[in-house]
């Protein structure tokens, strides 16, 4: 049901792909024109489930994976960004950002598809939340593997660790004392534990 919807938008230069290219090209030009040129652009945020739903939704409810539609949208954004950077005469690097910091298998699965569909990019971006993505050792193994497998630098775009489990605003916490922290023996949920965690990540 979504494929005709996609075709309706991308059948000509003024369709969705054209609009994405044009918008991103203009965005990059405008940043440069105001004196804040863009060095790194990520197309989407934590894009393991796709972008611009419903057209770019990667997984349908029946389990179907829609890589061509998703990667076409990525390529349109990347093409526009590179055009804008060329017009601004400022070098630009493209980052693809996923949320699988310590999950090697998931990272390979995603970026192997980026290779298969020839998505051009420069940097592998990761979010790393240890309560969901594994230990510091898992992070190290995954990032090392990514650099070796794809010959790209990696960048941690998001990172968090608790310094307390107390509810400071009365709204409840996503991470509580019952949340497994894989390296809790090394990094307790205290200010000192949080600081030590960030130092360990910097070492990785």
N, CA and C atoms as a LAMMPS dump frame, in Angstrom:
ITEM: TIMESTEP
0
ITEM: NUMBER OF ATOMS
612
ITEM: BOX BOUNDS ff ff ff
-5.0000000000000000e+02 5.0000000000000000e+02
-5.0000000000000000e+02 5.0000000000000000e+02
-5.0000000000000000e+02 5.0000000000000000e+02
ITEM: ATOMS id mol type element x y z
1 1 1 N 0.814 -1.203 0
2 1 2 C 0 0 0
3 1 3 C 0.855 1.263 0
4 2 1 N 2.075 1.169 0.526
5 2 2 C 2.913 2.356 0.608
6 2 3 C 3.679 2.607 -0.681
7 3 1 N 3.925 1.563 -1.484
8 3 2 C 4.75 1.751 -2.666
9 3 3 C 4.131 2.753 -3.648
10 4 1 N 2.836 2.675 -3.967
11 4 2 C 2.276 3.7 -4.862
12 4 3 C 2.404 5.107 -4.282
13 5 1 N 2.267 5.209 -2.964
14 5 2 C 2.402 6.51 -2.303
15 5 3 C 3.806 7.06 -2.529
16 6 1 N 4.803 6.188 -2.411
17 6 2 C 6.183 6.612 -2.659
18 6 3 C 6.348 7.051 -4.11
19 7 1 N 5.813 6.259 -5.045
20 7 2 C 5.972 6.592 -6.462
21 7 3 C 5.302 7.914 -6.796
22 8 1 N 4.169 8.19 -6.171
23 8 2 C 3.491 9.458 -6.419
24 8 3 C 4.392 10.642 -6.083
25 9 1 N 5.235 10.487 -5.074
26 9 2 C 6.055 11.601 -4.626
27 9 3 C 7.378 11.703 -5.36
28 10 1 N 7.904 10.601 -5.848
29 10 2 C 9.259 10.633 -6.401
30 10 3 C 9.277 10.505 -7.917
31 11 1 N 8.119 10.583 -8.545
32 11 2 C 8.069 10.37 -9.979
33 11 3 C 8.662 11.512 -10.783
34 12 1 N 8.887 12.66 -10.178
35 12 2 C 9.462 13.777 -10.916
36 12 3 C 10.35 14.593 -9.982
37 13 1 N 10.998 15.611 -10.539
38 13 2 C 11.971 16.396 -9.767
39 13 3 C 11.326 17.151 -8.619
40 14 1 N 10.013 17.344 -8.68
41 14 2 C 9.338 18.078 -7.621
42 14 3 C 8.665 17.143 -6.611
43 15 1 N 8.942 15.837 -6.734
44 15 2 C 8.429 14.874 -5.786
45 15 3 C 9.19 14.926 -4.482
46 16 1 N 8.98 13.939 -3.641
47 16 2 C 9.569 13.942 -2.311
48 16 3 C 11.095 13.948 -2.363
49 17 1 N 11.678 13.126 -3.221
50 17 2 C 13.144 13.101 -3.307
51 17 3 C 13.69 14.449 -3.746
52 18 1 N 13.027 15.06 -4.716
53 18 2 C 13.451 16.38 -5.156
54 18 3 C 13.327 17.415 -4.062
55 19 1 N 12.269 17.332 -3.306
56 19 2 C 12.073 18.285 -2.208
57 19 3 C 13.13 18.106 -1.124
58 20 1 N 13.468 16.861 -0.83
59 20 2 C 14.503 16.61 0.181
60 20 3 C 15.838 17.172 -0.284
61 21 1 N 16.192 16.907 -1.536
62 21 2 C 17.454 17.449 -2.07
63 21 3 C 17.458 18.97 -2.002
64 22 1 N 16.38 19.576 -2.453
65 22 2 C 16.315 21.039 -2.492
66 22 3 C 16.373 21.636 -1.086
67 23 1 N 15.615 21.06 -0.164
68 23 2 C 15.592 21.583 1.209
69 23 3 C 16.981 21.481 1.849
70 24 1 N 17.606 20.329 1.706
71 24 2 C 18.903 20.113 2.352
72 24 3 C 19.979 20.98 1.71
73 25 1 N 19.938 21.121 0.387
74 25 2 C 20.89 22.003 -0.297
75 25 3 C 20.75 23.439 0.21
76 26 1 N 19.52 23.918 0.305
77 26 2 C 19.299 25.273 0.783
78 26 3 C 19.724 25.461 2.225
79 27 1 N 19.476 24.456 3.045
80 27 2 C 19.851 24.523 4.454
81 27 3 C 21.356 24.694 4.617
82 28 1 N 22.119 23.879 3.889
83 28 2 C 23.573 23.948 3.978
84 28 3 C 24.078 25.303 3.469
85 29 1 N 23.508 25.783 2.375
86 29 2 C 23.895 27.097 1.848
87 29 3 C 23.616 28.207 2.857
88 30 1 N 22.438 28.16 3.498
89 30 2 C 22.051 29.22 4.429
90 30 3 C 22.93 29.23 5.671
91 31 1 N 23.295 28.066 6.174
92 31 2 C 24.213 28.037 7.305
93 31 3 C 25.547 28.68 6.938
94 32 1 N 26.046 28.361 5.752
95 32 2 C 27.316 28.951 5.319
96 32 3 C 27.181 30.455 5.141
97 33 1 N 26.057 30.901 4.588
98 33 2 C 25.865 32.327 4.319
99 33 3 C 25.821 33.151 5.603
100 34 1 N 25.366 32.572 6.696
101 34 2 C 25.306 33.325 7.955
102 34 3 C 26.589 33.188 8.768
103 35 1 N 27.599 32.524 8.186
104 35 2 C 28.894 32.433 8.847
105 35 3 C 29.059 31.236 9.757
106 36 1 N 28.144 30.255 9.675
107 36 2 C 28.256 29.04 10.489
108 36 3 C 28.172 27.817 9.581
109 37 1 N 29.174 27.612 8.717
110 37 2 C 29.115 26.486 7.78
111 37 3 C 29.1 25.155 8.512
112 38 1 N 28.425 24.187 7.925
113 38 2 C 28.246 22.867 8.533
114 38 3 C 29.435 21.978 8.173
115 39 1 N 30.035 21.383 9.185
116 39 2 C 31.147 20.45 8.972
117 39 3 C 30.66 19.009 8.834
118 40 1 N 29.673 18.63 9.659
119 40 2 C 29.144 17.267 9.658
120 40 3 C 27.621 17.353 9.645
121 41 1 N 26.99 16.604 8.749
122 41 2 C 25.535 16.531 8.707
123 41 3 C 25.103 15.083 8.861
124 42 1 N 24.199 14.832 9.813
125 42 2 C 23.589 13.509 9.887
126 42 3 C 22.202 13.605 9.26
127 43 1 N 21.9 12.658 8.387
128 43 2 C 20.601 12.623 7.726
129 43 3 C 19.681 11.775 8.593
130 44 1 N 18.835 12.443 9.378
131 44 2 C 17.988 11.731 10.324
132 44 3 C 18.706 11.481 11.626
133 45 1 N 17.968 11.03 12.616
134 45 2 C 18.491 10.798 13.956
135 45 3 C 18.118 9.394 14.412
136 46 1 N 19.133 8.585 14.739
137 46 2 C 18.896 7.199 15.146
138 46 3 C 17.973 6.517 14.127
139 47 1 N 18.5 6.295 12.934
140 47 2 C 17.671 5.95 11.786
141 47 3 C 17.506 4.448 11.571
142 48 1 N 17.676 3.638 12.594
143 48 2 C 17.533 2.192 12.441
144 48 3 C 16.114 1.775 12.071
145 49 1 N 15.132 2.607 12.301
146 49 2 C 13.752 2.283 11.912
147 49 3 C 13.316 3.075 10.684
148 50 1 N 14.234 3.803 10.063
149 50 2 C 13.909 4.572 8.869
150 50 3 C 13.8 6.057 9.158
151 51 1 N 13.339 6.805 8.152
152 51 2 C 13.104 8.241 8.274
153 51 3 C 11.83 8.592 7.507
154 52 1 N 11.273 9.745 7.814
155 52 2 C 10.139 10.293 7.072
156 52 3 C 9.028 9.262 6.865
157 53 1 N 8.539 8.74 7.975
158 53 2 C 7.413 7.802 7.898
159 53 3 C 6.186 8.488 7.303
160 54 1 N 5.33 7.814 6.601
161 54 2 C 5.35 6.377 6.32
162 54 3 C 6.23 5.98 5.141
163 55 1 N 6.637 6.93 4.3
164 55 2 C 7.354 6.573 3.082
165 55 3 C 8.67 5.874 3.406
166 56 1 N 9.418 6.412 4.353
167 56 2 C 10.728 5.862 4.673
168 56 3 C 10.744 4.95 5.871
169 57 1 N 9.584 4.44 6.27
170 57 2 C 9.541 3.487 7.383
171 57 3 C 10.189 2.19 6.936
172 58 1 N 11.192 1.748 7.674
173 58 2 C 11.975 0.593 7.247
174 58 3 C 11.241 -0.717 7.487
175 59 1 N 10.537 -0.845 8.613
176 59 2 C 9.841 -2.093 8.935
177 59 3 C 8.338 -1.867 8.902
178 60 1 N 7.645 -2.646 8.117
179 60 2 C 6.191 -2.612 8.147
180 60 3 C 5.681 -3.559 9.224
181 61 1 N 4.411 -3.44 9.551
182 61 2 C 3.838 -4.242 10.628
183 61 3 C 3.886 -5.737 10.327
184 62 1 N 3.916 -6.107 9.053
185 62 2 C 3.967 -7.53 8.693
186 62 3 C 5.389 -8.079 8.651
187 63 1 N 6.366 -7.244 9.045
188 63 2 C 7.76 -7.685 9.062
189 63 3 C 8.546 -7.368 7.806
190 64 1 N 7.883 -6.843 6.789
191 64 2 C 8.577 -6.465 5.554
192 64 3 C 9.595 -5.368 5.83
193 65 1 N 10.77 -5.501 5.214
194 65 2 C 11.8 -4.465 5.309
195 65 3 C 11.87 -3.736 3.97
196 66 1 N 11.864 -2.414 4.022
197 66 2 C 11.758 -1.6 2.809
198 66 3 C 13.044 -0.792 2.588
199 67 1 N 14.124 -1.482 2.313
200 67 2 C 15.413 -0.828 2.158
201 67 3 C 15.48 0.114 0.961
202 68 1 N 14.932 -0.229 -0.216
203 68 2 C 15.053 0.699 -1.349
204 68 3 C 14.424 2.065 -1.082
205 69 1 N 13.21 2.093 -0.535
206 69 2 C 12.55 3.379 -0.271
207 69 3 C 13.337 4.183 0.762
208 70 1 N 13.761 3.521 1.818
209 70 2 C 14.51 4.189 2.888
210 70 3 C 15.824 4.755 2.359
211 71 1 N 16.588 3.94 1.639
212 71 2 C 17.906 4.396 1.194
213 71 3 C 17.794 5.455 0.089
214 72 1 N 16.727 5.421 -0.697
215 72 2 C 16.535 6.495 -1.677
216 72 3 C 16.368 7.845 -0.979
217 73 1 N 15.637 7.856 0.139
218 73 2 C 15.466 9.096 0.893
219 73 3 C 16.8 9.565 1.463
220 74 1 N 17.575 8.64 2.003
221 74 2 C 18.903 8.999 2.514
222 74 3 C 19.764 9.606 1.416
223 75 1 N 19.784 8.953 0.267
224 75 2 C 20.62 9.432 -0.834
225 75 3 C 20.196 10.825 -1.293
226 76 1 N 18.889 11.091 -1.276
227 76 2 C 18.418 12.418 -1.679
228 76 3 C 18.921 13.483 -0.715
229 77 1 N 18.839 13.218 0.588
230 77 2 C 19.34 14.169 1.568
231 77 3 C 20.839 14.379 1.452
232 78 1 N 21.561 13.299 1.232
233 78 2 C 23.014 13.384 1.102
234 78 3 C 23.388 14.169 -0.152
235 79 1 N 22.693 13.892 -1.262
236 79 2 C 22.999 14.607 -2.51
237 79 3 C 22.763 16.101 -2.347
238 80 1 N 21.652 16.464 -1.718
239 80 2 C 21.38 17.878 -1.499
240 80 3 C 22.424 18.533 -0.614
241 81 1 N 22.821 17.826 0.438
242 81 2 C 23.827 18.38 1.358
243 81 3 C 25.151 18.609 0.636
244 82 1 N 25.55 17.655 -0.19
245 82 2 C 26.826 17.803 -0.903
246 82 3 C 26.749 18.927 -1.942
247 83 1 N 25.601 19.078 -2.586
248 83 2 C 25.443 20.189 -3.52
249 83 3 C 25.554 21.53 -2.796
250 84 1 N 24.884 21.632 -1.66
251 84 2 C 24.951 22.872 -0.897
252 84 3 C 26.35 23.175 -0.418
253 85 1 N 27.072 22.148 0.017
254 85 2 C 28.442 22.345 0.491
255 85 3 C 29.355 22.778 -0.649
256 86 1 N 29.15 22.198 -1.838
257 86 2 C 29.969 22.586 -2.988
258 86 3 C 29.716 24.044 -3.358
259 87 1 N 28.441 24.448 -3.324
260 87 2 C 28.113 25.834 -3.647
261 87 3 C 28.678 26.792 -2.596
262 88 1 N 28.715 26.33 -1.343
263 88 2 C 29.253 27.162 -0.266
264 88 3 C 30.776 27.089 -0.184
265 89 1 N 31.354 26.174 -0.96
266 89 2 C 32.799 25.961 -0.969
267 89 3 C 33.32 25.679 0.438
268 90 1 N 32.591 24.8 1.122
269 90 2 C 32.992 24.389 2.462
270 90 3 C 32.901 22.865 2.535
271 91 1 N 33.978 22.192 2.949
272 91 2 C 33.942 20.726 2.995
273 91 3 C 32.916 20.227 4.009
274 92 1 N 32.232 19.162 3.657
275 92 2 C 31.167 18.606 4.48
276 92 3 C 31.336 17.1 4.562
277 93 1 N 31.128 16.546 5.753
278 93 2 C 31.108 15.093 5.911
279 93 3 C 29.707 14.652 6.328
280 94 1 N 29.295 13.502 5.806
281 94 2 C 27.971 12.947 6.078
282 94 3 C 28.099 11.831 7.105
283 95 1 N 27.259 11.906 8.146
284 95 2 C 27.213 10.873 9.182
285 95 3 C 25.878 10.141 9.115
286 96 1 N 25.923 8.824 9.187
287 96 2 C 24.727 8.01 9.37
288 96 3 C 24.695 7.569 10.823
289 97 1 N 23.644 7.939 11.532
290 97 2 C 23.572 7.816 12.988
291 97 3 C 22.526 6.777 13.375
292 98 1 N 22.98 5.721 14.054
293 98 2 C 22.078 4.689 14.557
294 98 3 C 22.216 4.584 16.068
295 99 1 N 21.391 3.757 16.67
296 99 2 C 21.34 3.634 18.132
297 99 3 C 21.666 2.204 18.562
298 100 1 N 22.916 1.791 18.285
299 100 2 C 23.315 0.418 18.582
300 100 3 C 24.747 0.37 19.123
301 101 1 N 25.09 1.293 20.016
302 101 2 C 26.469 1.486 20.435
303 101 3 C 27.27 0.244 20.755
304 102 1 N 26.711 -0.659 21.553
305 102 2 C 27.45 -1.859 21.931
306 102 3 C 26.949 -3.117 21.25
307 103 1 N 26.143 -2.978 20.222
308 103 2 C 25.513 -4.136 19.569
309 103 3 C 26.148 -4.352 18.2
310 104 1 N 27.148 -5.219 18.181
311 104 2 C 27.936 -5.437 16.982
312 104 3 C 27.096 -6.033 15.861
313 105 1 N 26.299 -7.053 16.166
314 105 2 C 25.499 -7.702 15.133
315 105 3 C 24.508 -6.752 14.49
316 106 1 N 23.838 -5.936 15.31
317 106 2 C 22.872 -4.975 14.783
318 106 3 C 23.553 -3.917 13.921
319 107 1 N 24.741 -3.489 14.35
320 107 2 C 25.483 -2.482 13.593
321 107 3 C 25.904 -3.031 12.238
322 108 1 N 26.424 -4.254 12.226
323 108 2 C 26.793 -4.866 10.95
324 108 3 C 25.584 -4.997 10.033
325 109 1 N 24.462 -5.441 10.601
326 109 2 C 23.24 -5.632 9.815
327 109 3 C 22.848 -4.332 9.129
328 110 1 N 22.9 -3.206 9.856
329 110 2 C 22.495 -1.927 9.273
330 110 3 C 23.497 -1.45 8.232
331 111 1 N 24.767 -1.4 8.589
332 111 2 C 25.747 -0.822 7.675
333 111 3 C 26.097 -1.752 6.516
334 112 1 N 25.912 -3.05 6.673
335 112 2 C 26.026 -3.933 5.517
336 112 3 C 24.97 -3.58 4.473
337 113 1 N 23.785 -3.213 4.931
338 113 2 C 22.749 -2.776 3.993
339 113 3 C 23.111 -1.424 3.36
340 114 1 N 23.774 -0.558 4.101
341 114 2 C 24.21 0.698 3.495
342 114 3 C 25.2 0.432 2.364
343 115 1 N 26.06 -0.56 2.551
344 115 2 C 26.981 -0.949 1.488
345 115 3 C 26.208 -1.547 0.323
346 116 1 N 25.281 -2.452 0.619
347 116 2 C 24.506 -3.128 -0.43
348 116 3 C 23.76 -2.128 -1.314
349 117 1 N 23.206 -1.077 -0.691
350 117 2 C 22.421 -0.104 -1.442
351 117 3 C 23.231 1.143 -1.818
352 118 1 N 24.542 1.06 -1.647
353 118 2 C 25.47 2.105 -2.117
354 118 3 C 25.108 3.489 -1.586
355 119 1 N 24.841 3.568 -0.295
356 119 2 C 24.573 4.859 0.334
357 119 3 C 25.92 5.512 0.643
358 120 1 N 26.197 6.695 0.096
359 120 2 C 27.508 7.317 0.311
360 120 3 C 27.535 8.096 1.629
361 121 1 N 28.492 7.793 2.469
362 121 2 C 28.601 8.489 3.752
363 121 3 C 30.059 8.481 4.187
364 122 1 N 30.364 9.275 5.214
365 122 2 C 31.751 9.441 5.647
366 122 3 C 32.017 8.967 7.074
367 123 1 N 31.009 9.042 7.937
368 123 2 C 31.197 8.772 9.364
369 123 3 C 30.077 7.861 9.86
370 124 1 N 30.432 6.898 10.7
371 124 2 C 29.447 6.075 11.396
372 124 3 C 29.13 6.741 12.724
373 125 1 N 27.895 7.132 12.914
374 125 2 C 27.453 7.731 14.169
375 125 3 C 26.709 6.707 15.017
376 126 1 N 26.931 6.73 16.313
377 126 2 C 26.279 5.808 17.227
378 126 3 C 25.738 6.557 18.438
379 127 1 N 24.609 6.082 18.936
380 127 2 C 24.189 6.407 20.294
381 127 3 C 24.61 5.244 21.185
382 128 1 N 25.031 5.568 22.395
383 128 2 C 25.433 4.521 23.345
384 128 3 C 24.808 4.795 24.705
385 129 1 N 23.816 3.994 25.024
386 129 2 C 23.181 4.002 26.339
387 129 3 C 23.38 2.608 26.924
388 130 1 N 24.28 2.46 27.895
389 130 2 C 24.679 1.121 28.328
390 130 3 C 23.528 0.264 28.836
391 131 1 N 22.499 0.9 29.402
392 131 2 C 21.371 0.116 29.904
393 131 3 C 20.634 -0.617 28.788
394 132 1 N 20.799 -0.153 27.551
395 132 2 C 20.156 -0.792 26.4
396 132 3 C 21.157 -1.364 25.399
397 133 1 N 22.386 -0.872 25.402
398 133 2 C 23.314 -1.187 24.321
399 133 3 C 24.531 -1.984 24.761
400 134 1 N 24.63 -2.346 26.053
401 134 2 C 25.727 -3.206 26.462
402 134 3 C 26.837 -2.501 27.214
403 135 1 N 27.866 -3.26 27.513
404 135 2 C 28.955 -2.81 28.373
405 135 3 C 29.964 -1.959 27.605
406 136 1 N 30.887 -1.387 28.365
407 136 2 C 31.999 -0.654 27.752
408 136 3 C 32.796 -1.577 26.832
409 137 1 N 32.981 -2.826 27.246
410 137 2 C 33.697 -3.783 26.396
411 137 3 C 32.928 -4.035 25.104
412 138 1 N 31.592 -4.105 25.191
413 138 2 C 30.775 -4.277 23.986
414 138 3 C 30.936 -3.075 23.055
415 139 1 N 30.947 -1.881 23.628
416 139 2 C 31.15 -0.67 22.831
417 139 3 C 32.494 -0.719 22.121
418 140 1 N 33.546 -1.043 22.857
419 140 2 C 34.886 -1.116 22.273
420 140 3 C 34.924 -2.093 21.107
421 141 1 N 34.352 -3.282 21.322
422 141 2 C 34.381 -4.305 20.273
423 141 3 C 33.616 -3.843 19.038
424 142 1 N 32.473 -3.201 19.256
425 142 2 C 31.654 -2.77 18.131
426 142 3 C 32.33 -1.662 17.33
427 143 1 N 32.864 -0.665 18.015
428 143 2 C 33.494 0.437 17.297
429 143 3 C 34.754 -0.027 16.567
430 144 1 N 35.538 -0.883 17.212
431 144 2 C 36.723 -1.424 16.541
432 144 3 C 36.327 -2.189 15.279
433 145 1 N 35.27 -2.992 15.398
434 145 2 C 34.814 -3.775 14.252
435 145 3 C 34.328 -2.867 13.128
436 146 1 N 33.612 -1.798 13.478
437 146 2 C 33.081 -0.896 12.458
438 146 3 C 34.198 -0.231 11.672
439 147 1 N 35.221 0.233 12.376
440 147 2 C 36.342 0.889 11.696
441 147 3 C 37.031 -0.093 10.754
442 148 1 N 37.235 -1.327 11.218
443 148 2 C 37.917 -2.318 10.391
444 148 3 C 37.043 -2.786 9.229
445 149 1 N 35.761 -2.967 9.465
446 149 2 C 34.867 -3.545 8.462
447 149 3 C 34.493 -2.545 7.371
448 150 1 N 34.28 -1.276 7.757
449 150 2 C 33.767 -0.289 6.799
450 150 3 C 34.784 0.799 6.44
451 151 1 N 35.919 0.792 7.112
452 151 2 C 36.968 1.786 6.849
453 151 3 C 36.438 3.205 6.992
454 152 1 N 35.657 3.433 8.065
455 152 2 C 35.1 4.752 8.365
456 152 3 C 35.434 5.112 9.815
457 153 1 N 35.594 6.405 10.089
458 153 2 C 35.69 6.816 11.494
459 153 3 C 34.322 6.692 12.168
460 154 1 N 34.343 6.589 13.488
461 154 2 C 33.101 6.509 14.253
462 154 3 C 33.016 7.702 15.194
463 155 1 N 31.78 8.099 15.479
464 155 2 C 31.518 9.235 16.359
465 155 3 C 30.35 8.869 17.269
466 156 1 N 30.522 9.052 18.571
467 156 2 C 29.411 8.857 19.497
468 156 3 C 28.59 10.14 19.532
469 157 1 N 27.396 10.071 18.96
470 157 2 C 26.546 11.258 18.84
471 157 3 C 25.672 11.46 20.074
472 158 1 N 25.379 10.394 20.801
473 158 2 C 24.58 10.482 22.025
474 158 3 C 25.148 9.509 23.058
475 159 1 N 25.054 9.924 24.311
476 159 2 C 25.624 9.135 25.399
477 159 3 C 24.991 9.602 26.705
478 160 1 N 24.69 8.666 27.588
479 160 2 C 24.14 9.075 28.884
480 160 3 C 24.429 8.009 29.931
481 161 1 N 24.533 8.466 31.181
482 161 2 C 24.727 7.556 32.312
483 161 3 C 24.211 8.26 33.558
484 162 1 N 23.514 7.527 34.438
485 162 2 C 22.917 8.189 35.61
486 162 3 C 23.939 8.5 36.697
487 163 1 N 23.715 9.604 37.383
488 163 2 C 24.505 9.906 38.585
489 163 3 C 23.661 9.724 39.853
490 164 1 N 22.37 9.438 39.669
491 164 2 C 21.473 9.139 40.783
492 164 3 C 20.242 8.432 40.225
493 165 1 N 19.555 7.68 41.084
494 165 2 C 18.275 7.086 40.712
495 165 3 C 17.113 7.875 41.306
496 166 1 N 17.41 8.928 42.043
497 166 2 C 16.353 9.714 42.683
498 166 3 C 15.511 10.418 41.622
499 167 1 N 14.223 10.55 41.898
500 167 2 C 13.299 11.247 41.008
501 167 3 C 13.309 12.72 41.39
502 168 1 N 14.024 13.533 40.602
503 168 2 C 14.219 14.924 40.976
504 168 3 C 13.135 15.872 40.527
505 169 1 N 12.212 15.4 39.677
506 169 2 C 11.193 16.322 39.163
507 169 3 C 9.769 15.799 39.301
508 170 1 N 9.602 14.653 39.953
509 170 2 C 8.268 14.103 40.153
510 170 3 C 7.647 13.504 38.909
511 171 1 N 8.421 13.311 37.862
512 171 2 C 7.88 12.786 36.601
513 171 3 C 8.282 11.333 36.359
514 172 1 N 9.007 10.744 37.313
515 172 2 C 9.481 9.383 37.116
516 172 3 C 10.726 9.347 36.251
517 173 1 N 11.471 8.242 36.341
518 173 2 C 12.721 8.098 35.605
519 173 3 C 12.641 6.926 34.636
520 174 1 N 13.289 7.072 33.503
521 174 2 C 13.422 5.942 32.58
522 174 3 C 14.376 4.908 33.158
523 175 1 N 15.44 5.373 33.79
524 175 2 C 16.431 4.49 34.409
525 175 3 C 16.227 4.54 35.919
526 176 1 N 16.022 3.373 36.529
527 176 2 C 15.788 3.268 37.971
528 176 3 C 16.788 2.288 38.578
529 177 1 N 16.678 2.108 39.884
530 177 2 C 17.568 1.165 40.57
531 177 3 C 17.373 -0.262 40.07
532 178 1 N 16.245 -0.547 39.433
533 178 2 C 15.985 -1.887 38.885
534 178 3 C 16.504 -2.053 37.46
535 179 1 N 17.015 -0.977 36.859
536 179 2 C 17.527 -1.049 35.489
537 179 3 C 18.928 -1.657 35.501
538 180 1 N 19.146 -2.73 34.739
539 180 2 C 20.497 -3.315 34.703
540 180 3 C 21.499 -2.365 34.042
541 181 1 N 22.571 -2.062 34.756
542 181 2 C 23.692 -1.314 34.189
543 181 3 C 24.861 -2.293 34.082
544 182 1 N 25.319 -2.593 32.878
545 182 2 C 26.27 -3.697 32.704
546 182 3 C 27.58 -3.533 33.451
547 183 1 N 28.017 -2.302 33.708
548 183 2 C 29.283 -2.081 34.408
549 183 3 C 29.057 -1.381 35.75
550 184 1 N 27.942 -1.693 36.397
551 184 2 C 27.581 -0.995 37.639
552 184 3 C 28.613 -1.183 38.736
553 185 1 N 29.344 -2.285 38.714
554 185 2 C 30.363 -2.492 39.734
555 185 3 C 31.504 -1.486 39.575
556 186 1 N 31.789 -1.095 38.338
557 186 2 C 32.831 -0.099 38.069
558 186 3 C 32.293 1.321 38.134
559 187 1 N 31.05 1.491 37.723
560 187 2 C 30.468 2.825 37.589
561 187 3 C 29.123 2.894 38.311
562 188 1 N 29.133 3.07 39.618
563 188 2 C 27.859 3.207 40.337
564 188 3 C 27.136 4.488 39.925
565 189 1 N 25.84 4.528 40.205
566 189 2 C 25.032 5.709 39.841
567 189 3 C 25.25 6.813 40.865
568 190 1 N 26.443 7.378 40.83
569 190 2 C 26.843 8.483 41.698
570 190 3 C 27.56 9.512 40.819
571 191 1 N 27.754 10.727 41.294
572 191 2 C 28.533 11.682 40.483
573 191 3 C 29.915 11.155 40.11
574 192 1 N 30.602 10.53 41.062
575 192 2 C 31.924 9.992 40.757
576 192 3 C 31.837 8.828 39.779
577 193 1 N 30.8 7.986 39.933
578 193 2 C 30.622 6.863 39.007
579 193 3 C 30.318 7.333 37.605
580 194 1 N 29.499 8.355 37.485
581 194 2 C 29.183 8.909 36.174
582 194 3 C 30.436 9.491 35.519
583 195 1 N 31.217 10.245 36.291
584 195 2 C 32.438 10.839 35.755
585 195 3 C 33.406 9.75 35.288
586 196 1 N 33.527 8.677 36.063
587 196 2 C 34.421 7.578 35.68
588 196 3 C 33.931 6.891 34.411
589 197 1 N 32.622 6.766 34.264
590 197 2 C 32.054 6.178 33.051
591 197 3 C 32.443 6.999 31.82
592 198 1 N 32.297 8.315 31.915
593 198 2 C 32.64 9.155 30.761
594 198 3 C 34.127 9.092 30.447
595 199 1 N 34.95 8.994 31.457
596 199 2 C 36.392 8.855 31.201
597 199 3 C 36.685 7.532 30.492
598 200 1 N 35.964 6.47 30.898
599 200 2 C 36.167 5.173 30.242
600 200 3 C 35.736 5.22 28.778
601 201 1 N 34.636 5.903 28.508
602 201 2 C 34.175 6.06 27.135
603 201 3 C 35.188 6.857 26.313
604 202 1 N 35.732 7.919 26.899
605 202 2 C 36.745 8.704 26.197
606 202 3 C 37.97 7.839 25.862
607 203 1 N 38.314 6.948 26.777
608 203 2 C 39.45 6.054 26.521
609 203 3 C 39.152 5.131 25.342
610 204 1 N 37.914 4.637 25.264
611 204 2 C 37.516 3.808 24.118
612 204 3 C 37.631 4.607 22.831
